[in-house]
Amino acid sequence: MTSYESAIIDGIIERASRYLTEPPRGSDPVIRLASPAELTATFSESVGLAFGETASAHDDKAVLESVEQVIRYSMQTSHPRFVNQNFAGPDPLSVVGDWLGAALNTTGATYEVAPVFTLMESAVLSKLGRIAGYLEESTEKDSDGDDGGLPTLPPGLFCAGGSMGTLFGLQLARHRHQPDVTTRGSNGDRLALFVSDSGHYAASKSAALLGIGTDGVVKVATDHEGSMIPEKLTEAIKASIEAGQTPFAVIATAGTTVTSAFDDLHALADICAEAGLWLHVDGCYGGSALFSDTHAARLGGIERSDSFVWNLHKMMGMTQQCTALLVKDPSQLAACFAARADYLFQSDKLNGEFDSGDRTFQCARRIDVLKLWLTWKVRGDAGFAERIDHAFAMAQHTRKLISASEGKFVPLVSGSFTNVVFAWVPPQLRPLPTNQSGEIDLEALSPEDHVVLNECPPQIKAHMQASGSGMIGFQPIHGLNTFRMICMSTTLQAADVEALLTTIDEAGCQLKS
Amino acid sequence: MTSYESAIIDGIIERASRYLTEPPRGSDPVIRLASPAELTATFSESVGLAFGETASAHDDKAVLESVEQVIRYSMQTSHPRFVNQNFAGPDPLSVVGDWLGAALNTTGATYEVAPVFTLMESAVLSKLGRIAGYLEESTEKDSDGDDGGLPTLPPGLFCAGGSMGTLFGLQLARHRHQPDVTTRGSNGDRLALFVSDSGHYAASKSAALLGIGTDGVVKVATDHEGSMIPEKLTEAIKASIEAGQTPFAVIATAGTTVTSAFDDLHALADICAEAGLWLHVDGCYGGSALFSDTHAARLGGIERSDSFVWNLHKMMGMTQQCTALLVKDPSQLAACFAARADYLFQSDKLNGEFDSGDRTFQCARRIDVLKLWLTWKVRGDAGFAERIDHAFAMAQHTRKLISASEGKFVPLVSGSFTNVVFAWVPPQLRPLPTNQSGEIDLEALSPEDHVVLNECPPQIKAHMQASGSGMIGFQPIHGLNTFRMICMSTTLQAADVEALLTTIDEAGCQLKS
């Protein structure tokens, strides 16, 4: 390594480490908003964002300046007031676990090149499988020291994100329904799968990719909170068959993206059992509730599902990405995905029976398990539970503040988990009309009032982006553009929630003046 | 952060940094071979590999001991004698770029949460697109400082690995052929795609997932070196149509997994143009030849293809994973993959026109671009070219040594790029019989000789794994189990190649004694 390289490498390690140990605080901006043109101009002072016809090598000073620009102008997801998305600042233990995995740079496909990580995957997937009720807890002595949790065929696999997990889950579902599609291809049957109208778009994207087609995705109505109405599923299955489709799978959502609502897994499992359908649970977001004794019951019935995708990079603070797809019957993974490449999965090499690469679609796979394994070993089950309980406490605190806000803020759904969906109401519209149940009566609002209410969130958000005072998402719900505060990060405290609401109100009032 | 957490975090940073700046050398073992039982026993002395019924929190001393065990027992892919796979030790600049990305932990889906990285993707994809001839080099002033390379719709996307790139490429191909499959699903037409019999298994895995079925993957014969025979493709297309299939795509391979052979892209493009087929180039491995003026001609005709997948985590030393799927017509990405989620891709937010998330299958995506951007800015085009030229020089050196080995080693294919495929010949079988062209005449060998030759590679490899003296792959080729030495890492030097061959010969001779 040249001294020039060393200076860059040491300089980046120093800056990345400092970012980790001294993360942004409440008084720092969450984002330093810059347009593409502004960022281009900024980087032109160091190494330039683009590459010319001939890309030249830049010196260490310019490169390190560009690294500081990267840090400065990136979204500060570790900032306590980043409540914009269903991921946030990662657990620092996860970050350094990720770093170690990157330094060791190998792939998860074979025991040969990933002996430790293959066993870690087996250990973690077995533990997650037991938590989900797919596997029995061992009745023998079961401590961290023994190898009771290391089967050659664990109940699932790691994959690159939740959408991919749902894609693979649906492929397994179709395979059970029509095993010969894997070899012969679709016979033209119009397959149908069911997901709630609050479910994730991975269902549609997967159906398109699988050759099922987006028309094969039947959206089932949800209740006011965002949970699928089981009776509507029964009706939808009946209607689908009458329309000439062939139902094969239901996707239940455990923690919807917008309201963090949970479908009733027992009710859906009953319907699937009756109709002979595969039950895939999209627990990408809410699956982590299983870590908390207080909240695990939200996924009651999960043990009756066939597959379950769970993003540990969401509530659990793993870095992007860490996704487990759990399956009840892992013997079908190879039937669906094996390619038996003779240069990789040789039958005559050592320990090949542990190879995970011939049970999934991906060949080379980044090591996503190390950071999770490491964080779990440090925090233990109790530390994982704490994370969920804290997120819920912050959401409850937000709801309490909204309820006491005298009409400044109104909830659009009651909300029962970690997302709080609410509108900010301009002073001249307070209080919004309510119906007999005390809910906002949107139909009593004039079209002009609707326009005003709908324009507030993007304008307030833009104001907050410009000042760097907070990052919060918005989307229409029940016909009204509303904020979504996602309580997840361990750095989010009561004072931050209060500051965020104050900022929204102040920014909103400035709009009106 | 508690002092207990700090101790762990600092300890891991220290160990990971040291691994990076003082990587394993020739005298260190490439692997410390351990069985699952041995690893389980080892980790039971720190924190245990498995998780018990209740996973407890471990103290900093035990955790840091486990981290040392992870490093000690993992494959040392940075070791110069790791020639086992078509990835190896990463460029340290890529590792620290990856670290910084992990610390900033965001996702590539939207400009809002990834302003810098969105522009970097645009810059890198534009540059790669120009290298591939998909875009014109700018005729205006085109330096690193201007923003000439930052379109809102760059010619491709980043995805999690080469198999996924091929999957998406084939989805685009099918979409052009039958746009309504995306909505209505497959109509039962038996689609066919063509790939050489030396091509990657991603073709079959993708066909299974897409609902095309593995029967729809027609394997086209290759020449002795592993390149598709264009005339055989023409015949295969004709036969496929006669058999009632509907051809829609051809996958050309630029750098096969075993012999690093290149298909003739011009010849294949001619055939695709004539037959109206999509040409997807699997350049996961060999695409990087484009960085070298000496080797770019191997991909002559790439500009005539429709899509091109390129793993920068292979020859270019990026950490797992860094894959670009380039496409000639990026306007079809949204048509294939958009889901228009209203909580994420709001039309009323700032800079949404740059959002990449609604042009691909994945939603949250790890930031894979930063490490590539950073390494390129440091090394420049010249540094990237050097990497390819060094790899080729090492392969040529290996071939020279084999040729001068007096029959100890024999090449199974001549080989023209970075992989060297050869057999080790036990003393009693030297010299192997040759035909009139001087090639090994495998048919002249007795069945007993075949058995002996086939058993050598796994036995020699197991011996090398046990001693940690080298990691090299093997697979059958032309009916014979042979070694595959992949020259790729910049740390691989002539002395390492010589040492590896000596080790193989010595291990082989011990087998016989």
Interface residues (C-beta under 8 A of the other chain):
Chain A: M1 E5 S6 I8 I9 D10 I12 I13 R15 A16 S17 Y19 L20 T21 I31 L33 A34 S35 P36 A37 L39 T40 S44 V47 G48 L49 A50 F51 G52 E53 T54 A55 S56 A57 H58 V63 S66 V67 Q69 V70 I71 Y73 S74 M75 T77 S78 N84 Q85 F87 G89 P90 P92 L93 V95 V96 G97 D98 W99 L100 A102 A103 L104 N105 T106 T107 Y111 E112 V113 A114 P115 V116 F117 L119 M120 A123 V124 S126 K127 R130 E137 S138 D142 S143 D144 G145 D146 D147 G148 G149 L150 A160 G161 G162 S163 M164 L167 Q171 R174 D180 V181 T182 T183 R184 G185 S186 N187 G188 D189 R190 L191 H200 Y201 A202 S204 K205 A207 A208 L209 L210 G211 I212 G213 T214 D215 G216 T257 V258 N311 H313 T319 Q320 Q321 C336 F337 A339 A341 D342 Y343 L344 Q346 D348 K349 L350 N351 F354 F361 Q362 C363 A364 R365 R366 I367 L370 L374 W376 K377 V378 R379 G380 D381 A382 G383 P458 K461 A462 Q465 M471 G473 F474 Q475 P476 R484
Chain B: M1 E5 S6 I8 I9 D10 I12 I13 R15 A16 S17 Y19 L20 T21 I31 L33 A34 S35 P36 A37 L39 T40 S44 V47 G48 L49 A50 F51 G52 E53 T54 A55 S56 A57 H58 V63 S66 V67 Q69 V70 I71 Y73 S74 M75 T77 S78 N84 Q85 F87 G89 P90 P92 L93 V95 V96 G97 D98 W99 L100 A102 A103 L104 N105 T106 T107 Y111 E112 V113 A114 P115 V116 F117 L119 M120 A123 V124 S126 K127 R130 E137 S138 D142 S143 D144 G145 D146 D147 G148 G149 L150 A160 G161 G162 S163 M164 L167 Q171 R174 D180 V181 T182 T183 R184 G185 S186 N187 G188 D189 R190 L191 H200 Y201 A202 S204 K205 A207 A208 L209 L210 G211 I212 G213 T214 D215 G216 T257 V258 N311 H313 T319 Q320 Q321 C336 F337 A339 A341 D342 Y343 L344 Q346 D348 K349 L350 N351 F354 F361 Q362 C363 A364 R365 R366 I367 L370 L374 W376 K377 V378 R379 G380 D381 A382 G383 P458 K461 A462 Q465 M471 G473 F474 Q475 P476 R484
